[in-house]
Amino acid sequence: MELKSFFTRKFSKSPYAEIRSFCRKALGFSPHDLELYLTALTHKSSMHEFSDGRKLNNERLEYLGDAMLSAIVAEYLYSKYPDRGEGYLTELRSKIVSRRSLNKIAHKMGLFDIIVYNRSAIRISQNRSLEGNALEALIGAIYIDRGYSFTRKVVMKRIINHYTDIDTLASTDWNYKGLLIDYCQKRHLHISFVLDRTERQGHDNHAVYYVHVDIEGEAKDSANGLSIKSAEQFAAERTYRRLTASNPTEKKQ
């Protein structure tokens, strides 16, 4: 089989054995359609084109997994916090499914060790998102393989609740842009957020925004996101954490 022979060149042992072992250990089940999960592990930098013209990478599954994850977490939070409004639930969901959070979860799961990618073909910024993107693709694969109810159980029990303290996260101030603006205003420092560029990426040609923080005319930390707002939040977080690292009393979380 063409797909299996492609992965055999990438793994030290049977690719099916690798993915089955990972799923049993990290997710608590054995996959049905192993080829689907192998596809979820393949970054576009190591894309394989089959003889019939099909291109193998995990972008389509990442798109699906992102939607499934968002829906599952939204449903969970809706039930967990019956007295909370839309704004609270939306912000908490953003914390849980943020790229930074997913990257950390995927790394703890050991996902990086079984991702297929070309080290020389991707930028450092892309490499930081490699694990989180693959985790979303894996969730997409579980959904196709086992359906929504099964996916919801795996995501909440073996991924989100296992690696995330939602109650602690809920009490954490995530509005780093607001915190950074307050920090600068107290010191009479001029702050602005500068949009450096916009790139089109992925199979759906989605926009990725690159932003940096400017304080008193000096460029500080930068970040990227799928919206200008999220990019500003990530850049603000990096800048705020760095500015307050030497003085813990400045932090409000």
C-alpha positions as a Python dict, from the first residue, in 0.01 Angstrom:
ca = {
    (1, 'M'): (0, 0, 0),
    (2, 'E'): (143, 336, -109),
    (3, 'L'): (60, 526, 209),
    (4, 'K'): (206, 262, 437),
    (5, 'S'): (528, 239, 236),
    (6, 'F'): (567, 618, 256),
    (7, 'F'): (542, 618, 637),
    (8, 'T'): (764, 312, 670),
    (9, 'R'): (1047, 530, 538),
    (10, 'K'): (976, 785, 812),
    (11, 'F'): (947, 563, 1120),
    (12, 'S'): (1198, 330, 1282),
    (13, 'K'): (939, 51, 1297),
    (14, 'S'): (598, -18, 1150),
    (15, 'P'): (409, 313, 1121),
    (16, 'Y'): (90, 134, 1218),
    (17, 'A'): (257, 5, 1535),
    (18, 'E'): (382, 357, 1618),
    (19, 'I'): (43, 524, 1589),
    (20, 'R'): (-144, 238, 1758),
    (21, 'S'): (97, 249, 2052),
    (22, 'F'): (64, 625, 2086),
    (23, 'C'): (-316, 619, 2075),
    (24, 'R'): (-337, 341, 2333),
    (25, 'K'): (-95, 512, 2570),
    (26, 'A'): (-198, 877, 2531),
    (27, 'L'): (-563, 852, 2431),
    (28, 'G'): (-678, 520, 2574),
    (29, 'F'): (-808, 350, 2260),
    (30, 'S'): (-700, 170, 1945),
    (31, 'P'): (-773, 338, 1610),
    (32, 'H'): (-985, 171, 1344),
    (33, 'D'): (-856, 353, 1035),
    (34, 'L'): (-483, 381, 1096),
    (35, 'E'): (-415, 556, 766),
    (36, 'L'): (-635, 843, 881),
    (37, 'Y'): (-421, 895, 1191),
    (38, 'L'): (-101, 872, 995),
    (39, 'T'): (-229, 1148, 770),
    (40, 'A'): (-299, 1358, 1080),
    (41, 'L'): (69, 1337, 1169),
    (42, 'T'): (204, 1463, 837),
    (43, 'H'): (291, 1832, 816),
    (44, 'K'): (269, 1995, 473),
    (45, 'S'): (649, 2046, 475),
    (46, 'S'): (680, 1668, 436),
    (47, 'M'): (382, 1630, 207),
    (48, 'H'): (366, 1320, -11),
    (49, 'E'): (198, 1324, -352),
    (50, 'F'): (53, 993, -464),
    (51, 'S'): (56, 853, -814),
    (52, 'D'): (-308, 953, -860),
    (53, 'G'): (-235, 1317, -777),
    (54, 'R'): (-362, 1314, -419),
    (55, 'K'): (-153, 1514, -174),
    (56, 'L'): (-101, 1384, 179),
    (57, 'N'): (-77, 1632, 467),
    (58, 'N'): (-276, 1711, 780),
    (59, 'E'): (-418, 2053, 691),
    (60, 'R'): (-771, 1932, 610),
    (61, 'L'): (-786, 1726, 929),
    (62, 'E'): (-648, 2022, 1125),
    (63, 'Y'): (-934, 2235, 993),
    (64, 'L'): (-1188, 1973, 1097),
    (65, 'G'): (-1027, 1909, 1435),
    (66, 'D'): (-1021, 2280, 1515),
    (67, 'A'): (-1397, 2298, 1458),
    (68, 'M'): (-1463, 1982, 1661),
    (69, 'L'): (-1245, 2098, 1951),
    (70, 'S'): (-1415, 2436, 1961),
    (71, 'A'): (-1761, 2275, 1962),
    (72, 'I'): (-1670, 2020, 2230),
    (73, 'V'): (-1518, 2278, 2464),
    (74, 'A'): (-1807, 2518, 2404),
    (75, 'E'): (-2059, 2246, 2495),
    (76, 'Y'): (-1862, 2151, 2806),
    (77, 'L'): (-1831, 2510, 2931),
    (78, 'Y'): (-2199, 2578, 2860),
    (79, 'S'): (-2291, 2296, 3098),
    (80, 'K'): (-2018, 2362, 3355),
    (81, 'Y'): (-2096, 2732, 3398),
    (82, 'P'): (-2477, 2765, 3363),
    (83, 'D'): (-2484, 3115, 3514),
    (84, 'R'): (-2208, 3267, 3301),
    (85, 'G'): (-2269, 3486, 2998),
    (86, 'E'): (-2146, 3462, 2642),
    (87, 'G'): (-1844, 3687, 2692),
    (88, 'Y'): (-1710, 3483, 2984),
    (89, 'L'): (-1762, 3151, 2805),
    (90, 'T'): (-1602, 3280, 2484),
    (91, 'E'): (-1293, 3410, 2663),
    (92, 'L'): (-1250, 3090, 2864),
    (93, 'R'): (-1285, 2878, 2554),
    (94, 'S'): (-1021, 3097, 2385),
    (95, 'K'): (-783, 3026, 2673),
    (96, 'I'): (-838, 2651, 2652),
    (97, 'V'): (-803, 2616, 2275),
    (98, 'S'): (-536, 2883, 2222),
    (99, 'R'): (-237, 2782, 2014),
    (100, 'R'): (-10, 2822, 2316),
    (101, 'S'): (-228, 2593, 2525),
    (102, 'L'): (-259, 2327, 2254),
    (103, 'N'): (115, 2333, 2190),
    (104, 'K'): (181, 2265, 2559),
    (105, 'I'): (-74, 1984, 2576),
    (106, 'A'): (56, 1819, 2260),
    (107, 'H'): (414, 1839, 2388),
    (108, 'K'): (320, 1678, 2721),
    (109, 'M'): (144, 1401, 2528),
    (110, 'G'): (465, 1327, 2335),
    (111, 'L'): (309, 1409, 2001),
    (112, 'F'): (622, 1576, 1865),
    (113, 'D'): (807, 1245, 1851),
    (114, 'I'): (571, 1101, 1591),
    (115, 'I'): (503, 1405, 1370),
    (116, 'V'): (641, 1379, 1017),
    (117, 'Y'): (786, 1710, 898),
    (118, 'N'): (1081, 1854, 709),
    (119, 'R'): (1300, 2040, 958),
    (120, 'S'): (1475, 2248, 691),
    (121, 'A'): (1155, 2357, 516),
    (122, 'I'): (966, 2536, 796),
    (123, 'R'): (1026, 2858, 988),
    (124, 'I'): (1082, 2870, 1363),
    (125, 'S'): (741, 3033, 1414),
    (126, 'Q'): (576, 2745, 1229),
    (127, 'N'): (775, 2492, 1430),
    (128, 'R'): (629, 2631, 1753),
    (129, 'S'): (279, 2556, 1623),
    (130, 'L'): (366, 2216, 1481),
    (131, 'E'): (246, 2017, 1780),
    (132, 'G'): (-75, 2209, 1839),
    (133, 'N'): (-169, 2185, 1472),
    (134, 'A'): (-106, 1811, 1473),
    (135, 'L'): (-318, 1773, 1787),
    (136, 'E'): (-609, 1941, 1610),
    (137, 'A'): (-557, 1713, 1309),
    (138, 'L'): (-555, 1413, 1540),
    (139, 'I'): (-888, 1523, 1687),
    (140, 'G'): (-1023, 1551, 1334),
    (141, 'A'): (-906, 1196, 1265),
    (142, 'I'): (-1075, 1064, 1580),
    (143, 'Y'): (-1400, 1232, 1476),
    (144, 'I'): (-1401, 1071, 1132),
    (145, 'D'): (-1293, 736, 1274),
    (146, 'R'): (-1524, 717, 1576),
    (147, 'G'): (-1787, 992, 1559),
    (148, 'Y'): (-1869, 1293, 1774),
    (149, 'S'): (-1971, 1128, 2103),
    (150, 'F'): (-1657, 915, 2120),
    (151, 'T'): (-1440, 1213, 2022),
    (152, 'R'): (-1598, 1430, 2290),
    (153, 'K'): (-1517, 1174, 2560),
    (154, 'V'): (-1155, 1137, 2447),
    (155, 'V'): (-1100, 1512, 2412),
    (156, 'M'): (-1240, 1602, 2755),
    (157, 'K'): (-1110, 1303, 2954),
    (158, 'R'): (-774, 1231, 2794),
    (159, 'I'): (-674, 1570, 2655),
    (160, 'I'): (-838, 1879, 2809),
    (161, 'N'): (-916, 1773, 3167),
    (162, 'H'): (-604, 1556, 3190),
    (163, 'Y'): (-365, 1839, 3102),
    (164, 'T'): (-561, 2155, 3189),
    (165, 'D'): (-693, 2288, 3519),
    (166, 'I'): (-997, 2468, 3385),
    (167, 'D'): (-1097, 2622, 3718),
    (168, 'T'): (-752, 2774, 3759),
    (169, 'L'): (-751, 2888, 3400),
    (170, 'A'): (-1091, 3050, 3451),
    (171, 'S'): (-953, 3262, 3735),
    (172, 'T'): (-644, 3367, 3541),
    (173, 'D'): (-644, 3712, 3383),
    (174, 'W'): (-582, 3643, 3014),
    (175, 'N'): (-630, 3998, 2889),
    (176, 'Y'): (-258, 4068, 2857),
    (177, 'K'): (-322, 4355, 2619),
    (178, 'G'): (-519, 4532, 2891),
    (179, 'L'): (-257, 4450, 3153),
    (180, 'L'): (23, 4581, 2930),
    (181, 'I'): (-165, 4901, 2849),
    (182, 'D'): (-226, 4961, 3221),
    (183, 'Y'): (142, 4891, 3292),
    (184, 'C'): (249, 5153, 3038),
    (185, 'Q'): (-10, 5412, 3136),
    (186, 'K'): (102, 5401, 3499),
    (187, 'R'): (453, 5484, 3380),
    (188, 'H'): (342, 5739, 3120),
    (189, 'L'): (481, 5527, 2839),
    (190, 'H'): (333, 5544, 2490),
    (191, 'I'): (233, 5199, 2363),
    (192, 'S'): (97, 5086, 2029),
    (193, 'F'): (39, 4759, 1848),
    (194, 'V'): (179, 4751, 1496),
    (195, 'L'): (57, 4520, 1221),
    (196, 'D'): (374, 4416, 1038),
    (197, 'R'): (225, 4200, 765),
    (198, 'T'): (-48, 3957, 669),
    (199, 'E'): (21, 3621, 508),
    (200, 'R'): (-211, 3371, 342),
    (201, 'Q'): (-151, 3012, 452),
    (202, 'G'): (-307, 2667, 443),
    (203, 'H'): (-533, 2487, 203),
    (204, 'D'): (-808, 2744, 262),
    (205, 'N'): (-570, 3039, 216),
    (206, 'H'): (-655, 3176, 562),
    (207, 'A'): (-500, 3500, 684),
    (208, 'V'): (-227, 3500, 950),
    (209, 'Y'): (-151, 3837, 1109),
    (210, 'Y'): (194, 3937, 1238),
    (211, 'V'): (200, 4206, 1507),
    (212, 'H'): (461, 4361, 1734),
    (213, 'V'): (439, 4580, 2044),
    (214, 'D'): (591, 4927, 2025),
    (215, 'I'): (674, 5112, 2349),
    (216, 'E'): (814, 5463, 2327),
    (217, 'G'): (913, 5404, 1966),
    (218, 'E'): (1102, 5082, 2047),
    (219, 'A'): (990, 4753, 1898),
    (220, 'K'): (926, 4489, 2165),
    (221, 'D'): (793, 4135, 2134),
    (222, 'S'): (606, 4008, 1829),
    (223, 'A'): (356, 3731, 1762),
    (224, 'N'): (116, 3602, 1501),
    (225, 'G'): (-243, 3483, 1509),
    (226, 'L'): (-547, 3403, 1300),
    (227, 'S'): (-693, 3744, 1390),
    (228, 'I'): (-534, 4078, 1467),
    (229, 'K'): (-688, 4064, 1814),
    (230, 'S'): (-532, 3726, 1899),
    (231, 'A'): (-194, 3831, 1758),
    (232, 'E'): (-201, 4144, 1975),
    (233, 'Q'): (-289, 3935, 2282),
    (234, 'F'): (1, 3695, 2225),
    (235, 'A'): (249, 3979, 2160),
    (236, 'A'): (120, 4162, 2467),
    (237, 'E'): (158, 3851, 2682),
    (238, 'R'): (522, 3803, 2579),
    (239, 'T'): (604, 4169, 2640),
    (240, 'Y'): (417, 4187, 2972),
    (241, 'R'): (574, 3870, 3107),
    (242, 'R'): (921, 3991, 3013),
    (243, 'L'): (871, 4338, 3163),
    (244, 'T'): (735, 4202, 3491),
    (245, 'A'): (971, 3902, 3521),
    (246, 'S'): (1212, 4096, 3743),
    (247, 'N'): (933, 4229, 3965),
    (248, 'P'): (675, 3959, 4052),
    (249, 'T'): (464, 4208, 4249),
    (250, 'E'): (365, 4368, 3920),
    (251, 'K'): (175, 4056, 3811),
    (252, 'K'): (-197, 4036, 3867),
    (253, 'Q'): (-253, 3661, 3832),
}
